[in-house]
Amino acid sequence: MQASKVYFTDMRTKIGESLLVKMDRLIQEAGIGDIDFEKKFVAVKIHFGEPGNLSFLRPNFAKTLADRIKKLGGIPFLTDCNTLYAGRRNNAIVHLEAAAENGYSSVSTGCQNIIADGIRGTDEAEVPVKNGQYCKTALVGRAIMDADIVISLNHFKGHEGSGFGGAIKNVGMGSGSRAGKMIMHNEGKPRVKAEKCTGCKICARFCAHGAIGFSNGKAAIDDGKCSGCGRCIGACSRHAVYNKWDSSNTAMSCKMAEYCQAVLDGRPHFHINVVNQVSPYCDCHGENDAAVVGDIGIFAGFDPVALDQACIDAVNAAPGLEDSILSEREKESRTDHFSAIHPTTNWREQLTHAEKIGLGTTKYELVTVK
């Protein structure tokens, strides 16, 4: 496969020219204008950040992108899907509140925030996975699939399950509905924490398959009847219903790539990775550890696989920062940065599988934009 072009600009700026101006120039030179945006709905897939985490992308980046899309005739909206875990983004109401708390509003970004899989995380579309080996179909937030064009704006960082998180993870895992996320993390069967269950029976009211019964006042889920839709997780205000999280990191990374394939296949798409505040863990955490390398720059292109590979290479080529988890781990193991931070994961797996199913190529030509 021919190498894909990845465009890059560093974080240096001149007096009178901001980084946002450089970002706009970068995405234009990378070819965003080659997409026909005229009167098209554009899903800007983003991560709003879990409240308490301070390494998520500032809304200024989103505004720069939204303004460019509007100048090209498009109708952008920022979007993400609800989470499985009990945090501040596990239903659309608290998710939108979290986004606002972190500075994302129509005023700060110039476009609206839409939670793609609805209030409880069940508004989804079943989408074929081209060349899928783990998943033949993917359950994706409906608003993302209703869009004509998908643009991902990604904070590149480490991740405890997949080694790193970039364009593939933001689009793949992030676009999955609650049921889709359950499939990526396990075989899609939730469980009940009896000590948290109050026996209110709200979960059973929302179960369309009669899979939830009660014993001694506590809910129990029948795997044989359960469809894995995740509706009960969203219905439980006590966080008593939860996902098992028992998929291997290898399987999760491969499924994530396949979900990314399902979201992007057949539609125009474009991707931007901002490599700053490179924290060792996902922005889903309600905190962030110190950055492991210095700020590197912004990367953009049409191929999410080449884009993520270029960012991995750039981070691994950068010296690790003292007083970070990387400085502790690499004293014990002189390997690449992401393997040192997360020795039980193999970050190469998502890229290898993504290339195998035709999502993109790890071969890239880096084009520097001043």
PyMOL commands that set and color helices and strands:
alter all, ss='L'
color gray80, all
select helices_A, chain A and resi 19-29+32-34+59-71+92-101+106-109+142-146+167-175+178-185+202-206+231-235+249-264+304-317+325-332+337-341+348-356
alter helices_A, ss='H'
color red, helices_A
select strands_A, chain A and resi 4-10+41-45+75-80+112-115+124-128+137-141+149-155+157-159+163-165+191-192+212-215+218-221+241-242+269-275+297-301+364-368
alter strands_A, ss='S'
color yellow, strands_A
deselect
rebuild
show_as cartoon
